[in-house]
């Protein structure tokens, strides 16, 4: 499986936003996350970093 988990990252704190993320779609206002189950969330922020080996997407709040 290649899906990732998405986290808010503030300082050294990581807070889980969504598990089993299949799509990450940034736009001007934030990021839309879509899971492999079809669940969708829109979060205000920007991509902070990716850890591909650990299957993690880190999002910094706007």
C-alpha positions in Angstrom: 0.0 0.0 0.0 1.3 3.4 -0.9 -1.1 5.7 0.9 0.1 8.1 3.5 -1.1 9.8 6.7 -1.4 13.5 6.8 -0.4 15.5 9.9 -0.4 19.2 11.0 3.1 20.1 12.0 3.5 23.0 14.4 7.0 23.4 16.0 7.8 19.8 17.0 4.2 18.7 17.5 2.5 16.4 14.9 -1.3 16.0 14.9 -2.9 13.4 12.7 -5.4 14.9 10.3 -6.3 11.9 8.1 -5.2 8.3 7.6 -4.9 6.4 4.3 -4.5 9.6 2.2 -4.6 8.8 -1.5 -4.7 12.4 -3.0 -3.2 15.7 -1.9 -4.5 18.6 -3.9 -3.1 22.1 -3.0 -4.9 25.3 -4.1 -4.7 28.9 -3.2 -6.7 28.5 0.0 -5.3 25.3 1.4 -5.1 21.6 0.7 -7.8 19.0 -0.1 -7.1 15.5 1.2 -8.9 12.4 -0.2 -8.5 9.0 1.5 -8.6 5.6 -0.2 -12.2 5.3 1.3 -13.4 8.5 -0.5 -13.4 10.6 2.7 -12.4 14.2 1.9 -11.1 17.0 4.1 -10.1 20.6 3.2 -7.5 22.1 5.5 -6.1 25.6 5.5 -2.3 25.5 5.3 0.5 24.5 3.0 2.7 21.5 2.6 5.6 21.7 5.1 7.4 18.5 4.0 7.0 14.9 2.9 8.5 11.7 4.3 8.0 9.2 1.5 9.7 6.3 3.3 7.5 6.8 6.3 4.4 7.6 4.2 3.7 10.9 5.9 2.6 14.3 4.6 3.3 17.2 6.9 1.1 20.3 6.6 1.9 23.7 8.3 -1.2 25.6 9.3 -2.0 28.9 7.5 
